[in-house]
């Protein structure tokens, strides 16, 4: 499964990570493709936060399967 973090705004706010097939994903011209073999959505989010540590990344609530804590 591919995931996408869209580049939008001035990067001082949160950026949502979406599954590449998410129907609610915003249409932007530039994005980070997160391509890997992840066991679940949470693993993909943790990987994205590690790789793009300067960004504040949060999951898309409509396409990501994240357990609530």
N, CA, C, O and CB atoms as a CASP TS submission, in Angstrom:
PFRMAT TS
TARGET T0000
AUTHOR 0000-0000-0000
METHOD Language model
MODEL 1
PARENT N/A
ATOM      1  N   UNK     1       0.847  -1.178   0.000  1.00  0.00           N
ATOM      2  CA  UNK     1       0.000   0.000   0.000  1.00  0.00           C
ATOM      3  C   UNK     1       0.886   1.233   0.000  1.00  0.00           C
ATOM      4  O   UNK     1       1.835   1.321   0.779  1.00  0.00           O
ATOM      5  CB  UNK     1      -0.960   0.003   1.217  1.00  0.00           C
ATOM      6  N   UNK     2       0.586   2.164  -0.853  1.00  0.00           N
ATOM      7  CA  UNK     2       1.299   3.432  -0.886  1.00  0.00           C
ATOM      8  C   UNK     2       0.553   4.463  -0.054  1.00  0.00           C
ATOM      9  O   UNK     2      -0.676   4.459   0.020  1.00  0.00           O
ATOM     10  CB  UNK     2       1.472   3.925  -2.334  1.00  0.00           C
ATOM     11  N   UNK     3       1.314   5.332   0.560  1.00  0.00           N
ATOM     12  CA  UNK     3       0.772   6.418   1.363  1.00  0.00           C
ATOM     13  C   UNK     3       1.333   7.718   0.821  1.00  0.00           C
ATOM     14  O   UNK     3       2.387   7.732   0.186  1.00  0.00           O
ATOM     15  CB  UNK     3       1.111   6.240   2.878  1.00  0.00           C
ATOM     16  N   UNK     4       0.622   8.820   1.075  1.00  0.00           N
ATOM     17  CA  UNK     4       1.026  10.116   0.555  1.00  0.00           C
ATOM     18  C   UNK     4       0.892  11.161   1.650  1.00  0.00           C
ATOM     19  O   UNK     4      -0.122  11.222   2.346  1.00  0.00           O
ATOM     20  CB  UNK     4       0.184  10.505  -0.680  1.00  0.00           C
ATOM     21  N   UNK     5       1.931  11.989   1.797  1.00  0.00           N
ATOM     22  CA  UNK     5       1.857  13.178   2.634  1.00  0.00           C
ATOM     23  C   UNK     5       1.906  14.354   1.674  1.00  0.00           C
ATOM     24  O   UNK     5       2.917  14.592   1.014  1.00  0.00           O
ATOM     25  CB  UNK     5       3.027  13.235   3.713  1.00  0.00           C
ATOM     26  N   UNK     6       0.806  15.084   1.605  1.00  0.00           N
ATOM     27  CA  UNK     6       0.726  16.192   0.663  1.00  0.00           C
ATOM     28  C   UNK     6       1.452  17.415   1.190  1.00  0.00           C
ATOM     29  O   UNK     6       1.322  17.776   2.360  1.00  0.00           O
ATOM     30  CB  UNK     6      -0.724  16.534   0.369  1.00  0.00           C
ATOM     31  N   UNK     7       2.214  18.045   0.317  1.00  0.00           N
ATOM     32  CA  UNK     7       2.884  19.299   0.650  1.00  0.00           C
ATOM     33  C   UNK     7       1.882  20.419   0.439  1.00  0.00           C
ATOM     34  O   UNK     7       1.443  20.660  -0.685  1.00  0.00           O
ATOM     35  CB  UNK     7       4.178  19.517  -0.216  1.00  0.00           C
ATOM     36  N   UNK     8       1.524  21.096   1.503  1.00  0.00           N
ATOM     37  CA  UNK     8       0.583  22.207   1.385  1.00  0.00           C
ATOM     38  C   UNK     8       0.893  23.237   2.445  1.00  0.00           C
ATOM     39  O   UNK     8       1.480  22.917   3.479  1.00  0.00           O
ATOM     40  CB  UNK     8      -0.876  21.720   1.511  1.00  0.00           C
ATOM     41  N   UNK     9       0.506  24.463   2.195  1.00  0.00           N
ATOM     42  CA  UNK     9       0.729  25.527   3.163  1.00  0.00           C
ATOM     43  C   UNK     9       2.198  25.844   3.345  1.00  0.00           C
ATOM     44  O   UNK     9       3.019  25.627   2.453  1.00  0.00           O
ATOM     45  CB  UNK     9       0.125  25.156   4.484  1.00  0.00           C
ATOM     46  N   UNK    10       2.512  26.361   4.521  1.00  0.00           N
ATOM     47  CA  UNK    10       3.885  26.799   4.799  1.00  0.00           C
ATOM     48  C   UNK    10       4.645  25.825   5.698  1.00  0.00           C
ATOM     49  O   UNK    10       5.703  26.161   6.229  1.00  0.00           O
ATOM     50  CB  UNK    10       3.868  28.171   5.444  1.00  0.00           C
ATOM     51  N   UNK    11       4.109  24.635   5.864  1.00  0.00           N
ATOM     52  CA  UNK    11       4.731  23.564   6.645  1.00  0.00           C
ATOM     53  C   UNK    11       4.792  23.848   8.137  1.00  0.00           C
ATOM     54  O   UNK    11       5.452  23.108   8.866  1.00  0.00           O
ATOM     55  CB  UNK    11       6.111  23.315   6.141  1.00  0.00           C
ATOM     56  N   UNK    12       4.123  24.904   8.621  1.00  0.00           N
ATOM     57  CA  UNK    12       4.121  25.163  10.052  1.00  0.00           C
ATOM     58  C   UNK    12       2.904  24.523  10.725  1.00  0.00           C
ATOM     59  O   UNK    12       2.787  24.549  11.950  1.00  0.00           O
ATOM     60  CB  UNK    12       4.142  26.670  10.318  1.00  0.00           C
ATOM     61  N   UNK    13       2.016  23.958   9.942  1.00  0.00           N
ATOM     62  CA  UNK    13       0.807  23.334  10.447  1.00  0.00           C
ATOM     63  C   UNK    13       0.907  21.821  10.249  1.00  0.00           C
ATOM     64  O   UNK    13       1.898  21.323   9.714  1.00  0.00           O
ATOM     65  CB  UNK    13      -0.451  23.907   9.738  1.00  0.00           C
ATOM     66  N   UNK    14      -0.101  21.110  10.675  1.00  0.00           N
ATOM     67  CA  UNK    14      -0.128  19.660  10.481  1.00  0.00           C
ATOM     68  C   UNK    14      -0.336  19.293   9.014  1.00  0.00           C
ATOM     69  O   UNK    14      -0.982  20.019   8.258  1.00  0.00           O
ATOM     70  CB  UNK    14      -1.229  19.035  11.334  1.00  0.00           C
ATOM     71  N   UNK    15       0.218  18.167   8.639  1.00  0.00           N
ATOM     72  CA  UNK    15       0.022  17.617   7.298  1.00  0.00           C
ATOM     73  C   UNK    15      -0.545  16.223   7.464  1.00  0.00           C
ATOM     74  O   UNK    15      -0.062  15.438   8.280  1.00  0.00           O
ATOM     75  CB  UNK    15       1.360  17.597   6.468  1.00  0.00           C
ATOM     76  N   UNK    16      -1.568  15.920   6.692  1.00  0.00           N
ATOM     77  CA  UNK    16      -2.202  14.617   6.813  1.00  0.00           C
ATOM     78  C   UNK    16      -1.541  13.606   5.896  1.00  0.00           C
ATOM     79  O   UNK    16      -1.154  13.907   4.767  1.00  0.00           O
ATOM     80  CB  UNK    16      -3.688  14.716   6.501  1.00  0.00           C
ATOM     81  N   UNK    17      -1.424  12.389   6.426  1.00  0.00           N
ATOM     82  CA  UNK    17      -0.977  11.274   5.605  1.00  0.00           C
ATOM     83  C   UNK    17      -2.236  10.524   5.166  1.00  0.00           C
ATOM     84  O   UNK    17      -3.140  10.269   5.963  1.00  0.00           O
ATOM     85  CB  UNK    17       0.032  10.329   6.389  1.00  0.00           C
ATOM     86  N   UNK    18      -2.268  10.184   3.892  1.00  0.00           N
ATOM     87  CA  UNK    18      -3.415   9.499   3.300  1.00  0.00           C
ATOM     88  C   UNK    18      -2.948   8.223   2.611  1.00  0.00           C
ATOM     89  O   UNK    18      -1.793   8.110   2.200  1.00  0.00           O
ATOM     90  CB  UNK    18      -4.154  10.423   2.296  1.00  0.00           C
ATOM     91  N   UNK    19      -3.860   7.272   2.494  1.00  0.00           N
ATOM     92  CA  UNK    19      -3.609   6.171   1.579  1.00  0.00           C
ATOM     93  C   UNK    19      -3.682   6.776   0.189  1.00  0.00           C
ATOM     94  O   UNK    19      -4.453   7.708  -0.043  1.00  0.00           O
ATOM     95  CB  UNK    19      -4.642   4.977   1.769  1.00  0.00           C
ATOM     96  N   UNK    20      -2.886   6.257  -0.738  1.00  0.00           N
ATOM     97  CA  UNK    20      -2.846   6.825  -2.081  1.00  0.00           C
ATOM     98  C   UNK    20      -4.214   6.802  -2.751  1.00  0.00           C
ATOM     99  O   UNK    20      -4.481   7.618  -3.633  1.00  0.00           O
ATOM    100  CB  UNK    20      -1.843   6.074  -2.934  1.00  0.00           C
ATOM    101  N   UNK    21      -5.075   5.889  -2.352  1.00  0.00           N
ATOM    102  CA  UNK    21      -6.395   5.758  -2.956  1.00  0.00           C
ATOM    103  C   UNK    21      -7.486   6.518  -2.217  1.00  0.00           C
ATOM    104  O   UNK    21      -8.662   6.355  -2.542  1.00  0.00           O
ATOM    105  CB  UNK    21      -6.766   4.320  -3.031  1.00  0.00           C
ATOM    106  N   UNK    22      -7.139   7.335  -1.243  1.00  0.00           N
ATOM    107  CA  UNK    22      -8.124   8.049  -0.424  1.00  0.00           C
ATOM    108  C   UNK    22      -8.949   9.020  -1.281  1.00  0.00           C
ATOM    109  O   UNK    22      -8.387   9.871  -1.972  1.00  0.00           O
ATOM    110  CB  UNK    22      -7.416   8.815   0.718  1.00  0.00           C
ATOM    111  N   UNK    23     -10.276   8.891  -1.233  1.00  0.00           N
ATOM    112  CA  UNK    23     -11.110   9.820  -2.011  1.00  0.00           C
ATOM    113  C   UNK    23     -11.127  11.238  -1.430  1.00  0.00           C
ATOM    114  O   UNK    23     -11.486  12.179  -2.138  1.00  0.00           O
ATOM    115  CB  UNK    23     -12.533   9.291  -2.088  1.00  0.00           C
ATOM    116  N   UNK    24     -10.750  11.412  -0.169  1.00  0.00           N
ATOM    117  CA  UNK    24     -10.753  12.727   0.469  1.00  0.00           C
ATOM    118  C   UNK    24      -9.399  13.417   0.436  1.00  0.00           C
ATOM    119  O   UNK    24      -9.222  14.478   1.035  1.00  0.00           O
ATOM    120  CB  UNK    24     -11.205  12.598   1.887  1.00  0.00           C
ATOM    121  N   UNK    25      -8.455  12.821  -0.255  1.00  0.00           N
ATOM    122  CA  UNK    25      -7.121  13.413  -0.340  1.00  0.00           C
ATOM    123  C   UNK    25      -7.175  14.723  -1.119  1.00  0.00           C
ATOM    124  O   UNK    25      -7.735  14.759  -2.215  1.00  0.00           O
ATOM    125  CB  UNK    25      -6.129  12.432  -1.004  1.00  0.00           C
ATOM    126  N   UNK    26      -6.609  15.795  -0.579  1.00  0.00           N
ATOM    127  CA  UNK    26      -6.645  17.077  -1.295  1.00  0.00           C
ATOM    128  C   UNK    26      -5.832  17.024  -2.583  1.00  0.00           C
ATOM    129  O   UNK    26      -4.863  16.273  -2.695  1.00  0.00           O
ATOM    130  CB  UNK    26      -6.120  18.200  -0.399  1.00  0.00           C
ATOM    131  N   UNK    27      -6.236  17.815  -3.524  1.00  0.00           N
ATOM    132  CA  UNK    27      -5.531  17.889  -4.809  1.00  0.00           C
ATOM    133  C   UNK    27      -4.448  18.959  -4.704  1.00  0.00           C
ATOM    134  O   UNK    27      -4.736  20.156  -4.679  1.00  0.00           O
ATOM    135  CB  UNK    27      -6.522  18.207  -5.989  1.00  0.00           C
ATOM    136  N   UNK    28      -3.191  18.503  -4.642  1.00  0.00           N
ATOM    137  CA  UNK    28      -2.054  19.424  -4.581  1.00  0.00           C
ATOM    138  C   UNK    28      -1.060  19.028  -5.656  1.00  0.00           C
ATOM    139  O   UNK    28      -1.114  17.921  -6.192  1.00  0.00           O
ATOM    140  CB  UNK    28      -1.383  19.414  -3.170  1.00  0.00           C
ATOM    141  N   UNK    29      -0.153  19.941  -5.966  1.00  0.00           N
ATOM    142  CA  UNK    29       0.814  19.695  -7.030  1.00  0.00           C
ATOM    143  C   UNK    29       2.045  18.931  -6.566  1.00  0.00           C
ATOM    144  O   UNK    29       2.785  18.392  -7.390  1.00  0.00           O
ATOM    145  CB  UNK    29       1.238  20.994  -7.631  1.00  0.00           C
ATOM    146  N   UNK    30       2.270  18.880  -5.275  1.00  0.00           N
ATOM    147  CA  UNK    30       3.501  18.281  -4.781  1.00  0.00           C
ATOM    148  C   UNK    30       3.194  17.459  -3.532  1.00  0.00           C
ATOM    149  O   UNK    30       2.413  17.882  -2.681  1.00  0.00           O
ATOM    150  CB  UNK    30       4.564  19.370  -4.480  1.00  0.00           C
ATOM    151  N   UNK    31       3.802  16.302  -3.427  1.00  0.00           N
ATOM    152  CA  UNK    31       3.561  15.459  -2.260  1.00  0.00           C
ATOM    153  C   UNK    31       4.733  14.504  -2.065  1.00  0.00           C
ATOM    154  O   UNK    31       5.528  14.265  -2.974  1.00  0.00           O
ATOM    155  CB  UNK    31       2.235  14.671  -2.412  1.00  0.00           C
ATOM    156  N   UNK    32       4.813  13.968  -0.852  1.00  0.00           N
ATOM    157  CA  UNK    32       5.799  12.944  -0.536  1.00  0.00           C
ATOM    158  C   UNK    32       5.122  11.590  -0.686  1.00  0.00           C
ATOM    159  O   UNK    32       4.087  11.347  -0.065  1.00  0.00           O
ATOM    160  CB  UNK    32       6.387  13.134   0.908  1.00  0.00           C
ATOM    161  N   UNK    33       5.682  10.718  -1.489  1.00  0.00           N
ATOM    162  CA  UNK    33       5.171   9.361  -1.620  1.00  0.00           C
ATOM    163  C   UNK    33       5.883   8.491  -0.592  1.00  0.00           C
ATOM    164  O   UNK    33       7.113   8.439  -0.556  1.00  0.00           O
ATOM    165  CB  UNK    33       5.374   8.809  -3.073  1.00  0.00           C
ATOM    166  N   UNK    34       5.112   7.815   0.236  1.00  0.00           N
ATOM    167  CA  UNK    34       5.652   6.910   1.250  1.00  0.00           C
ATOM    168  C   UNK    34       5.388   5.504   0.742  1.00  0.00           C
ATOM    169  O   UNK    34       4.274   4.992   0.853  1.00  0.00           O
ATOM    170  CB  UNK    34       5.003   7.153   2.682  1.00  0.00           C
ATOM    171  N   UNK    35       6.406   4.891   0.191  1.00  0.00           N
ATOM    172  CA  UNK    35       6.253   3.581  -0.423  1.00  0.00           C
ATOM    173  C   UNK    35       7.016   2.562   0.409  1.00  0.00           C
ATOM    174  O   UNK    35       8.223   2.690   0.616  1.00  0.00           O
ATOM    175  CB  UNK    35       6.753   3.587  -1.894  1.00  0.00           C
ATOM    176  N   UNK    36       6.314   1.572   0.872  1.00  0.00           N
ATOM    177  CA  UNK    36       6.971   0.553   1.675  1.00  0.00           C
ATOM    178  C   UNK    36       6.037  -0.590   1.971  1.00  0.00           C
ATOM    179  O   UNK    36       4.863  -0.566   1.604  1.00  0.00           O
ATOM    180  CB  UNK    36       7.490   1.142   2.963  1.00  0.00           C
ATOM    181  N   UNK    37       6.561  -1.576   2.628  1.00  0.00           N
ATOM    182  CA  UNK    37       5.778  -2.743   3.025  1.00  0.00           C
ATOM    183  C   UNK    37       5.489  -2.613   4.513  1.00  0.00           C
ATOM    184  O   UNK    37       6.295  -3.008   5.355  1.00  0.00           O
ATOM    185  CB  UNK    37       6.533  -4.088   2.701  1.00  0.00           C
ATOM    186  N   UNK    38       4.329  -2.055   4.820  1.00  0.00           N
ATOM    187  CA  UNK    38       3.947  -1.816   6.200  1.00  0.00           C
ATOM    188  C   UNK    38       2.892  -2.827   6.620  1.00  0.00           C
ATOM    189  O   UNK    38       2.032  -3.213   5.827  1.00  0.00           O
ATOM    190  CB  UNK    38       3.428  -0.378   6.384  1.00  0.00           C
ATOM    191  N   UNK    39       2.966  -3.247   7.861  1.00  0.00           N
ATOM    192  CA  UNK    39       1.992  -4.199   8.405  1.00  0.00           C
ATOM    193  C   UNK    39       0.624  -3.556   8.599  1.00  0.00           C
ATOM    194  O   UNK    39      -0.406  -4.220   8.480  1.00  0.00           O
ATOM    195  CB  UNK    39       2.491  -4.764   9.733  1.00  0.00           C
ATOM    196  N   UNK    40       0.621  -2.251   8.901  1.00  0.00           N
ATOM    197  CA  UNK    40      -0.642  -1.556   9.141  1.00  0.00           C
ATOM    198  C   UNK    40      -0.425  -0.056   8.957  1.00  0.00           C
ATOM    199  O   UNK    40       0.696   0.402   8.732  1.00  0.00           O
ATOM    200  CB  UNK    40      -1.194  -1.868  10.569  1.00  0.00           C
ATOM    201  N   UNK    41      -1.516   0.695   9.057  1.00  0.00           N
ATOM    202  CA  UNK    41      -1.445   2.145   8.857  1.00  0.00           C
ATOM    203  C   UNK    41      -0.593   2.828   9.923  1.00  0.00           C
ATOM    204  O   UNK    41       0.132   3.775   9.620  1.00  0.00           O
ATOM    205  CB  UNK    41      -2.845   2.742   8.858  1.00  0.00           C
ATOM    206  N   UNK    42      -0.673   2.362  11.156  1.00  0.00           N
ATOM    207  CA  UNK    42       0.106   2.967  12.231  1.00  0.00           C
ATOM    208  C   UNK    42       1.610   2.861  11.957  1.00  0.00           C
ATOM    209  O   UNK    42       2.356   3.804  12.222  1.00  0.00           O
ATOM    210  CB  UNK    42      -0.233   2.300  13.568  1.00  0.00           C
ATOM    211  N   UNK    43       2.047   1.739  11.437  1.00  0.00           N
ATOM    212  CA  UNK    43       3.460   1.557  11.093  1.00  0.00           C
ATOM    213  C   UNK    43       3.878   2.543   9.998  1.00  0.00           C
ATOM    214  O   UNK    43       4.985   3.080  10.037  1.00  0.00           O
ATOM    215  CB  UNK    43       3.723   0.103  10.633  1.00  0.00           C
ATOM    216  N   UNK    44       3.010   2.778   9.040  1.00  0.00           N
ATOM    217  CA  UNK    44       3.303   3.736   7.969  1.00  0.00           C
ATOM    218  C   UNK    44       3.412   5.152   8.521  1.00  0.00           C
ATOM    219  O   UNK    44       4.278   5.919   8.099  1.00  0.00           O
ATOM    220  CB  UNK    44       2.220   3.676   6.882  1.00  0.00           C
ATOM    221  N   UNK    45       2.540   5.500   9.458  1.00  0.00           N
ATOM    222  CA  UNK    45       2.580   6.832  10.061  1.00  0.00           C
ATOM    223  C   UNK    45       3.869   7.016  10.853  1.00  0.00           C
ATOM    224  O   UNK    45       4.524   8.052  10.733  1.00  0.00           O
ATOM    225  CB  UNK    45       1.356   7.054  10.970  1.00  0.00           C
ATOM    226  N   UNK    46       4.235   6.041  11.647  1.00  0.00           N
ATOM    227  CA  UNK    46       5.462   6.139  12.436  1.00  0.00           C
ATOM    228  C   UNK    46       6.687   6.260  11.536  1.00  0.00           C
ATOM    229  O   UNK    46       7.596   7.037  11.826  1.00  0.00           O
ATOM    230  CB  UNK    46       5.604   4.921  13.354  1.00  0.00           C
ATOM    231  N   UNK    47       6.717   5.500  10.451  1.00  0.00           N
ATOM    232  CA  UNK    47       7.819   5.592   9.494  1.00  0.00           C
ATOM    233  C   UNK    47       7.871   6.998   8.878  1.00  0.00           C
ATOM    234  O   UNK    47       8.944   7.591   8.765  1.00  0.00           O
ATOM    235  CB  UNK    47       7.666   4.518   8.385  1.00  0.00           C
ATOM    236  N   UNK    48       6.710   7.523   8.482  1.00  0.00           N
ATOM    237  CA  UNK    48       6.654   8.851   7.862  1.00  0.00           C
ATOM    238  C   UNK    48       7.134   9.933   8.816  1.00  0.00           C
ATOM    239  O   UNK    48       7.847  10.852   8.413  1.00  0.00           O
ATOM    240  CB  UNK    48       5.233   9.162   7.401  1.00  0.00           C
ATOM    241  N   UNK    49       6.745   9.825  10.075  1.00  0.00           N
ATOM    242  CA  UNK    49       7.185  10.809  11.074  1.00  0.00           C
ATOM    243  C   UNK    49       8.695  10.740  11.289  1.00  0.00           C
ATOM    244  O   UNK    49       9.334  11.761  11.542  1.00  0.00           O
ATOM    245  CB  UNK    49       6.455  10.582  12.408  1.00  0.00           C
ATOM    246  N   UNK    50       9.258   9.554  11.190  1.00  0.00           N
ATOM    247  CA  UNK    50      10.709   9.396  11.357  1.00  0.00           C
ATOM    248  C   UNK    50      11.456   9.966  10.150  1.00  0.00           C
ATOM    249  O   UNK    50      12.436  10.694  10.309  1.00  0.00           O
ATOM    250  CB  UNK    50      11.073   7.905  11.552  1.00  0.00           C
ATOM    251  N   UNK    51      10.993   9.635   8.956  1.00  0.00           N
ATOM    252  CA  UNK    51      11.672  10.072   7.734  1.00  0.00           C
ATOM    253  C   UNK    51      11.514  11.579   7.507  1.00  0.00           C
ATOM    254  O   UNK    51      12.455  12.250   7.083  1.00  0.00           O
ATOM    255  CB  UNK    51      11.128   9.304   6.525  1.00  0.00           C
ATOM    256  N   UNK    52      10.331  12.098   7.790  1.00  0.00           N
ATOM    257  CA  UNK    52      10.052  13.524   7.604  1.00  0.00           C
ATOM    258  C   UNK    52       9.856  14.171   8.970  1.00  0.00           C
ATOM    259  O   UNK    52       8.788  14.706   9.268  1.00  0.00           O
ATOM    260  CB  UNK    52       8.792  13.742   6.702  1.00  0.00           C
ATOM    261  N   UNK    53      10.877  14.118   9.780  1.00  0.00           N
ATOM    262  CA  UNK    53      10.785  14.557  11.174  1.00  0.00           C
ATOM    263  C   UNK    53      10.512  16.052  11.326  1.00  0.00           C
ATOM    264  O   UNK    53      10.070  16.488  12.389  1.00  0.00           O
ATOM    265  CB  UNK    53      12.056  14.212  11.895  1.00  0.00           C
ATOM    266  N   UNK    54      10.760  16.829  10.304  1.00  0.00           N
ATOM    267  CA  UNK    54      10.500  18.269  10.415  1.00  0.00           C
ATOM    268  C   UNK    54       9.022  18.596  10.210  1.00  0.00           C
ATOM    269  O   UNK    54       8.602  19.721  10.482  1.00  0.00           O
ATOM    270  CB  UNK    54      11.344  19.036   9.398  1.00  0.00           C
ATOM    271  N   UNK    55       8.231  17.641   9.738  1.00  0.00           N
ATOM    272  CA  UNK    55       6.804  17.863   9.513  1.00  0.00           C
ATOM    273  C   UNK    55       5.979  17.326  10.677  1.00  0.00           C
ATOM    274  O   UNK    55       6.348  16.339  11.313  1.00  0.00           O
ATOM    275  CB  UNK    55       6.360  17.203   8.202  1.00  0.00           C
ATOM    276  N   UNK    56       4.870  17.981  10.942  1.00  0.00           N
ATOM    277  CA  UNK    56       3.904  17.487  11.914  1.00  0.00           C
ATOM    278  C   UNK    56       2.862  16.696  11.134  1.00  0.00           C
ATOM    279  O   UNK    56       2.014  17.275  10.454  1.00  0.00           O
ATOM    280  CB  UNK    56       3.246  18.663  12.743  1.00  0.00           C
ATOM    281  N   UNK    57       2.927  15.385  11.234  1.00  0.00           N
ATOM    282  CA  UNK    57       2.075  14.511  10.430  1.00  0.00           C
ATOM    283  C   UNK    57       0.999  13.879  11.298  1.00  0.00           C
ATOM    284  O   UNK    57       1.270  13.381  12.390  1.00  0.00           O
ATOM    285  CB  UNK    57       2.911  13.422   9.739  1.00  0.00           C
ATOM    286  N   UNK    58      -0.234  13.910  10.785  1.00  0.00           N
ATOM    287  CA  UNK    58      -1.337  13.230  11.462  1.00  0.00           C
ATOM    288  C   UNK    58      -2.101  12.398  10.433  1.00  0.00           C
ATOM    289  O   UNK    58      -2.068  12.702   9.240  1.00  0.00           O
ATOM    290  CB  UNK    58      -2.285  14.255  12.172  1.00  0.00           C
ATOM    291  N   UNK    59      -2.781  11.364  10.885  1.00  0.00           N
ATOM    292  CA  UNK    59      -3.486  10.482   9.945  1.00  0.00           C
ATOM    293  C   UNK    59      -4.784  11.107   9.423  1.00  0.00           C
ATOM    294  O   UNK    59      -5.448  11.869  10.126  1.00  0.00           O
ATOM    295  CB  UNK    59      -3.796   9.146  10.617  1.00  0.00           C
ATOM    296  N   UNK    60      -5.121  10.777   8.206  1.00  0.00           N
ATOM    297  CA  UNK    60      -6.423  11.127   7.647  1.00  0.00           C
ATOM    298  C   UNK    60      -7.462  10.263   8.364  1.00  0.00           C
ATOM    299  O   UNK    60      -7.334   9.039   8.395  1.00  0.00           O
ATOM    300  CB  UNK    60      -6.466  10.911   6.074  1.00  0.00           C
ATOM    301  N   UNK    61      -8.473  10.884   8.930  1.00  0.00           N
ATOM    302  CA  UNK    61      -9.452  10.143   9.697  1.00  0.00           C
ATOM    303  C   UNK    61     -10.411   9.341   8.830  1.00  0.00           C
ATOM    304  O   UNK    61     -11.065   8.424   9.326  1.00  0.00           O
ATOM    305  CB  UNK    61     -10.221  11.077  10.559  1.00  0.00           C
ATOM    306  N   UNK    62     -10.509   9.667   7.551  1.00  0.00           N
ATOM    307  CA  UNK    62     -11.450   8.935   6.710  1.00  0.00           C
ATOM    308  C   UNK    62     -10.853   7.704   6.043  1.00  0.00           C
ATOM    309  O   UNK    62     -11.599   6.798   5.671  1.00  0.00           O
ATOM    310  CB  UNK    62     -11.989   9.844   5.662  1.00  0.00           C
ATOM    311  N   UNK    63      -9.538   7.637   5.880  1.00  0.00           N
ATOM    312  CA  UNK    63      -8.974   6.479   5.180  1.00  0.00           C
ATOM    313  C   UNK    63      -8.019   5.639   6.017  1.00  0.00           C
ATOM    314  O   UNK    63      -7.723   4.502   5.650  1.00  0.00           O
ATOM    315  CB  UNK    63      -8.262   6.939   3.962  1.00  0.00           C
ATOM    316  N   UNK    64      -7.539   6.162   7.112  1.00  0.00           N
ATOM    317  CA  UNK    64      -6.564   5.424   7.921  1.00  0.00           C
ATOM    318  C   UNK    64      -7.249   4.658   9.045  1.00  0.00           C
ATOM    319  O   UNK    64      -8.145   5.176   9.712  1.00  0.00           O
ATOM    320  CB  UNK    64      -5.518   6.380   8.503  1.00  0.00           C
ATOM    321  N   UNK    65      -6.817   3.431   9.241  1.00  0.00           N
ATOM    322  CA  UNK    65      -7.358   2.590  10.292  1.00  0.00           C
ATOM    323  C   UNK    65      -6.437   2.675  11.499  1.00  0.00           C
ATOM    324  O   UNK    65      -5.491   1.899  11.637  1.00  0.00           O
ATOM    325  CB  UNK    65      -7.521   1.123   9.812  1.00  0.00           C
ATOM    326  N   UNK    66      -6.737   3.640  12.375  1.00  0.00           N
ATOM    327  CA  UNK    66      -5.884   3.903  13.547  1.00  0.00           C
ATOM    328  C   UNK    66      -6.693   3.659  14.812  1.00  0.00           C
ATOM    329  O   UNK    66      -7.755   4.256  14.991  1.00  0.00           O
ATOM    330  CB  UNK    66      -5.323   5.364  13.525  1.00  0.00           C
ATOM    331  N   UNK    67      -6.210   2.799  15.684  1.00  0.00           N
ATOM    332  CA  UNK    67      -6.942   2.573  16.942  1.00  0.00           C
ATOM    333  C   UNK    67      -6.877   3.813  17.825  1.00  0.00           C
ATOM    334  O   UNK    67      -5.847   4.483  17.890  1.00  0.00           O
ATOM    335  CB  UNK    67      -6.367   1.349  17.699  1.00  0.00           C
ATOM    336  N   UNK    68      -7.974   4.113  18.498  1.00  0.00           N
ATOM    337  CA  UNK    68      -7.984   5.251  19.415  1.00  0.00           C
ATOM    338  C   UNK    68      -7.389   4.855  20.742  1.00  0.00           C
ATOM    339  O   UNK    68      -7.522   3.712  21.181  1.00  0.00           O
ATOM    340  CB  UNK    68      -9.404   5.786  19.612  1.00  0.00           C
ATOM    341  N   UNK    69      -6.734   5.800  21.375  1.00  0.00           N
ATOM    342  CA  UNK    69      -6.058   5.510  22.648  1.00  0.00           C
ATOM    343  C   UNK    69      -6.761   6.194  23.770  1.00  0.00           C
ATOM    344  O   UNK    69      -6.346   6.075  24.923  1.00  0.00           O
ATOM    345  CB  UNK    69      -4.596   5.937  22.613  1.00  0.00           C
TER
END
